[in-house]
Amino acid sequence: QVQLVESGGGLVQPGGSLRLSCAVSGTVFNRWTVDWYRQAPEKQREWVATITADHSTSYADSVKARFTITRDDAKTTLYLQMSSLKPDDTAVYYCSPLILGRRYWGQGTQVTVSS
């Protein structure tokens, strides 16, 4: 059974940084592409970033040059380093691997950017 546990969220001032983590178990982590998504209050869930099994990355325009997605296959953990945070980045952040055509979701971690 695939399990995902996100952590690292919290309250941060505009311009600050946070690093999110997502521990993945129950699957051969290094085989799969994994994404970060986020959902702000009263908005649809949106894609943030992707990292493939060979560590290629891509980003939504809204976070490009501010966020960095990485993975540690030995630790089966996904990361999202976020810097220059803005109030618009406030959302629940989810990691989501795509495994054999099925997308899995964690419980999410709340990020609030506010002064």
C-alpha positions in Angstrom: 0.0 0.0 0.0 1.4 3.4 -1.0 1.7 5.8 1.8 2.7 9.4 1.6 3.5 11.7 4.6 4.1 15.4 3.9 5.8 17.6 6.5 7.6 20.9 6.8 4.7 23.4 6.4 4.1 26.3 8.7 3.7 30.0 9.0 6.3 32.2 7.2 6.7 35.8 6.5 6.7 37.1 2.9 10.2 36.7 1.4 10.9 33.7 3.7 11.8 30.1 2.9 10.5 26.6 3.8 11.4 23.1 2.8 8.7 20.6 2.5 9.3 16.8 2.7 7.3 13.9 1.6 8.2 10.4 2.8 7.0 7.7 0.4 6.6 4.0 1.3 4.9 1.0 -0.1 6.4 1.3 -3.6 9.7 1.3 -5.5 10.1 5.0 -5.2 12.9 5.4 -7.7 10.8 4.2 -10.6 8.2 6.9 -10.6 7.7 10.5 -11.5 6.5 12.5 -8.5 4.8 15.9 -8.4 4.0 18.6 -5.9 0.5 20.1 -6.1 -1.1 22.8 -4.0 -4.6 23.9 -3.2 -5.5 27.4 -1.9 -8.8 28.1 -0.1 -11.7 28.1 -2.5 -9.4 27.3 -5.5 -8.8 24.2 -7.5 -5.8 22.1 -6.9 -2.9 23.2 -9.1 0.3 21.6 -10.3 3.5 23.1 -8.8 6.5 20.9 -9.9 7.5 17.5 -11.2 10.6 15.4 -10.9 11.0 12.3 -13.0 12.8 9.0 -12.2 15.9 10.3 -13.9 15.7 13.6 -11.9 14.5 15.8 -14.7 12.4 18.7 -13.3 9.8 21.1 -14.5 7.9 23.9 -12.7 4.8 26.0 -13.0 5.5 29.5 -14.2 4.2 30.9 -10.9 7.0 29.2 -8.9 9.8 29.0 -11.4 13.2 30.3 -10.1 11.8 30.3 -6.5 11.0 26.7 -5.8 13.3 23.6 -6.3 12.0 20.0 -6.4 14.5 17.3 -5.5 14.3 13.6 -4.4 16.5 11.3 -2.4 15.9 7.9 -3.7 17.9 6.2 -1.0 15.6 7.8 1.6 12.5 7.5 -0.6 11.7 11.1 0.1 10.7 14.0 -2.1 11.5 17.6 -1.2 10.3 21.1 -2.2 12.6 23.9 -1.3 10.6 27.2 -1.4 12.1 30.6 -1.3 11.0 34.2 -1.8 7.6 33.1 -0.6 4.6 35.3 -1.4 1.1 35.4 0.2 -0.2 33.8 -3.0 1.8 30.7 -2.2 -0.5 30.1 0.8 -2.0 26.7 0.3 -2.1 23.0 1.3 0.8 21.3 -0.5 0.5 17.7 -1.6 3.0 15.3 -3.0 1.7 12.9 -5.6 3.5 10.1 -7.4 2.0 8.7 -10.6 2.3 4.9 -10.4 1.2 2.7 -13.3 -1.4 5.3 -14.4 -2.8 5.9 -10.9 -2.1 9.1 -8.9 -1.7 8.8 -5.2 -2.1 11.7 -2.6 -0.9 12.4 0.8 -2.8 14.3 3.5 -1.0 17.6 2.6 0.9 20.1 4.7 -0.3 23.7 5.2 1.9 26.6 4.1 0.8 30.1 5.2 2.7 33.1 4.0 1.7 36.2 6.0 3.1 39.1 7.9 
